[in-house]
Amino acid sequence: MVWHSAAAPAVSVSRSLRRLCAIGSIVAIGAICGCAPPPSPKPVPPAPVLRPLPSATQPTHPLLGDRTGFLRLGNMEPGRTPLRIGVLLPFSSGSATTRSLASSMMKAAAMALFDRKNPDLVLISADEGSGGKAAIAGAQTLMAQGAEVIVGPLFAQSVSAVAPFTRDHGVPLISFSTDRGIAGDGVYLLSFQPENEVQRIVRYAAAQGHSAFAALIPATVYGAHVAQAFQESVKTAAGHVVGMERFTPASGDIAAPAQKIAQSHPDAILIAQGGTLLVNIAPTLAADGAGNQRVQYLGTGLWDDPATLRETSLAGGWFAAPDPDAKRNFDARFRAAYGASPQALASLAYDAVSLVSVLASGTPYHRFTAQALTDPNGFSGVDGIFRFDPDGTSEHGLAVLSIRPGGGATILSPAPTTFLGSAS
């Protein structure tokens, strides 16, 4: 039986996580309010700094058991406590792109739910809005209905607003933000983080004999994280950084930075950019004597885009991303169920809900402990293996791919299947 308070998809899908127990076919989706999209980050932020692990907050209003007034469906067996899973996403954002992403992620979460046969699972949704009061209101609605864990929010500013309230109730957040600065103390980031991608591609390039590394990095928050990870990864791989230049993506002016990088005589260049600007960078480097015939181009997950994979100037370039074969079955099921392909982050929503179901057999309101969520063995999802670190960030097992001259990508180094060892 499916119960709705707003439109929710109903779909049957098959297994995803190897370690998953059954997860059910009951969906309760809450009310959604309209909000504007979150603002874009300003360029040229300060470089990130290493943070000490936060001490765990002691909840003053913990949810310790089932309460009168918590959401229950009419067909639920009396005396049983359901596992209520909150989903907090920007469903009514002022941005059509953001609304579409939230919808795709919600559908994927429902797929994870309907992929199991546990009648004790309930999915509840609320809107994060643009952060601030709207996100807090959404989280409070979920907790008032008895959510033991919240999947989301999507944006960092929403997490920052919501976290004090969820910590006060002992309710963990499994968020999709990439901002490592908000992780920890009950906030877990399931997102693909640039640090993982940079480390993987630099380590692989070094194993293939490259040692003189340079980088073109955007002057953004994302770029700041990439820059720090790049320097640390090159050092760990016993290489040396011969050049690192920043550029402002909004201006599109990459001529001077590209020329400086070419003049540093690297044998590998990390280009931490995607989209149209990436397509312009490669010919500019070539014109300065650092074409892809002489220098190995390296990329992050931003390269994992159909348009980029058709760009001839990037042919032979290497980048780190989830193994495309691992996700193919999920994509096919999503298309069959909804008549459209899932958006890039939809698989993370599927894995988040599926991960919650792994722990469903524990004691209600005592099962989502830090120890359980940070199992060092990790979990296996539709994008491959992943695990949460004690600081709330996550690691994903990534493959190394190469762009083919005729388009598409070839797997050079498969993604690891266990955290007991690492691929290179």
Secondary structure, 3 states (H helix, E strand, C coil): CCCCCCCCCCCCCCCCCCCCCCCCCCECCCCCCCECCCCCCCCCCCCCCCCCCCCCCCCCCCCCCCCCCCCCCCCCCCCCCCEEEEEEECCCECCHHHHHHHHHHHHHHHHHHHCCCCCCEEEEEEECCCCHHHHHHHHHHHHHCCCCEEECCCCHHHHHHHHHHHHHCCCCEEECCCCHHHCCCCEEECCCCHHHHHHHHHHHHHHCCCCEEEEEEECCHHHHHHHHHHHHHHHHCCCEEEEEEEECCCCCCCHHHHHHHHHCCCCEEEECCCHHHHHHHHHHHHHCCCCCCCCEEEECHHHCCCCHHHCHHHCCCEEEECCHHHHHHHHHHHHHHHCCCCCCCHHHHHHHHHHHHHCCCCCCCCCCCHHHHCCCCCEEECCEEEEECCCCCEEECCEEEEECCCCCEEEEECCCCCCCCCCC
